[in-house]
Amino acid sequence: MESSTLPDASSWLLRPGTAKDQDAIGVLLHRTFVEELGQHPAHEDGRHTDKFHERNRYIVAEQDGRLIGMVALNLQAPFSVADRLPSNGPSMADLSDRPLEIRLWCVDPAWRGSALSFRLMGAVYEAALADGYRELWISAIADQLSLYQRLGFQALGPGVPQGDAVFTPMRLRLDELPPRLVDRARGPLAVEPACHSFLPGPPYLADEVLQASAGPSVYHRAPSFLKAYHRCHRLLSQHCHGMSIALLPGGGTSANDALALALQRLRRSQEAPGIILANGEFGDRLRGHAQALGLRFEDWNAGWARPWSLPKLRKRLQQSPAPAWIWGVHVESSTGMANPVGALVQLVQEAGLEQQVAVAIDSASAHGTLPLPQGLAFLTSVSGKGLEAKAGIAIVAGDAHWREQLVPKPWPASLDLPEHWEASTPPHTLDGSLLAALDCSLRERLHPADLVTHWKEEQRRGAQIRARLHALGASPIVDAELASPCLHSFRVPEGMDTPSFLGLVRQWGFQLAGASSYLADRGLAQLATFGPHPPEQIEAFFAAWEAWLQQGELLSEMRVQESSARN
């Protein structure tokens, strides 16, 4: 498949058409409906003017000042689709209920197979709902019926030939659109974002979380702030089986800096080394936190995307002295592997060492998406990712027994975990909008009473995504039994490198992870689904990929036919 045939740009702009677009519209219409479909006679100037041009309402897609796609809305009778209904059946006037006709839906050939067609139809939905229309009608090109059906249209009769093309009359009732699509589409026609992000951060935020974070700034000693602050502590503690919660400004790096200080201050750290378990980029980074503080540790690196060696660890726990602590990553963000932290805790308990060996886990990419095990000494997390709030709050949880094992000594003020665990008010400034988002997400999206249901839904969605990736020949690098439901790292299509594939995906209207060297150097890309991503966006992504593959297969067949003809 030759990626060089695709445009270099990575974004487009959707906007209402204007009089200045008339010439470019005429060129695209001539190319599509005259030269390709043979629906109308050719014009010497290479431009076609639609019969309803003066009253059409155009929506156009523009990339670097060039028109690359369009659709026209016919707001009132006469409707061209009416002439394509079966002559022996009811008329459009009898069948329709405040219809809006979609006409002249076309995309530049270089952008076919991308998500642009779906984005244009999204803009049509938006415009129709904003103006109170109840139905969309279209004369669909017969060989694209599956595309229209995915968008919700139903055929109202057989195809009708016109020129070299065949058109099928179709209708979509707007009250049958998915509720979330209706919510997102309400309001005046607006420019849509160029790409839907499937990056691991920031997460996709629910509307209520966005609204909560958009409120006025609140002083971090104000009663309303403290109410949300205490509620976050309480709900997060329930997530973490009663552990004490520290909320610090920052992200995962800050949280792990604080945790490294806690491990350094454990009494047994003066007697025995710890163990760092790593099998990816973020496990490796724990080593840097430990080395910066001069922590003694055994470096257990299983290798990229390889499981921890629990049998080896069981033997190590039988040796003396036992490690002072074991530190690993719950979900390795680089590979999408969900490490067996529950089994790790069980090994320590079976060895009778739960009061001597502190098990510490970085759960930044697991918290909210997977159950957290009981029996941990310390845990780090973040407000973004699986907690589905805005990034910017670092979370460190500590078990009561292990808090008592910390040697009393001064801490850096911003990382003083004992002070944060015990404080009834924030020891230092904490952003009110970030706290409001976290508070809302914990109440509305991830309340402890709803977590089991939420985890099941994450597993269901994750399994569906893995199945779609497998079907496309892009199998995730982690086996299903060790896979995160929200992080899917996979090899890019054969013949492409990671930057080329990411550029292609941006042309479809989506953004994947892969810019980091730990993915790009291995020829990997990653799809992440932290937050309530609309199902239609996930479907549009896979539909665009499937269309690209089909386009490549068609080009290959044409090349074979051309070669055979020459021979």
Secondary structure as UniProt FT lines:
FT   HELIX           3..5
FT   STRAND          13..16
FT   HELIX           19..21
FT   HELIX           22..29
FT   HELIX           30..36
FT   TURN            44..45
FT   TURN            51..55
FT   STRAND          57..63
FT   TURN            64..65
FT   STRAND          66..74
FT   HELIX           80..84
FT   TURN            87..88
FT   HELIX           92..95
FT   STRAND          99..107
FT   HELIX           109..111
FT   TURN            112..113
FT   HELIX           116..130
FT   TURN            131..132
FT   STRAND          135..141
FT   HELIX           142..144
FT   HELIX           145..150
FT   TURN            151..152
FT   STRAND          154..155
FT   STRAND          160..162
FT   TURN            163..164
FT   STRAND          165..173
FT   HELIX           174..176
FT   HELIX           179..185
FT   STRAND          196..197
FT   HELIX           207..213
FT   TURN            220..221
FT   HELIX           223..239
FT   TURN            240..242
FT   STRAND          244..249
FT   HELIX           252..264
FT   HELIX           267..270
FT   STRAND          274..278
FT   HELIX           281..292
FT   TURN            293..294
FT   STRAND          297..301
FT   TURN            304..305
FT   HELIX           310..317
FT   STRAND          325..329
FT   STRAND          331..332
FT   TURN            333..336
FT   STRAND          337..338
FT   HELIX           341..350
FT   TURN            351..352
FT   TURN            354..356
FT   STRAND          358..362
FT   TURN            364..366
FT   TURN            368..369
FT   STRAND          378..382
FT   HELIX           385..387
FT   STRAND          393..398
FT   HELIX           400..403
FT   TURN            404..405
FT   HELIX           413..415
FT   HELIX           417..422
FT   HELIX           432..444
FT   HELIX           448..450
FT   HELIX           451..471
FT   TURN            472..473
FT   HELIX           480..482
FT   STRAND          487..491
FT   TURN            494..495
FT   HELIX           498..508
FT   STRAND          510..511
FT   HELIX           517..520
FT   TURN            521..523
FT   STRAND          524..528
FT   HELIX           535..566
//
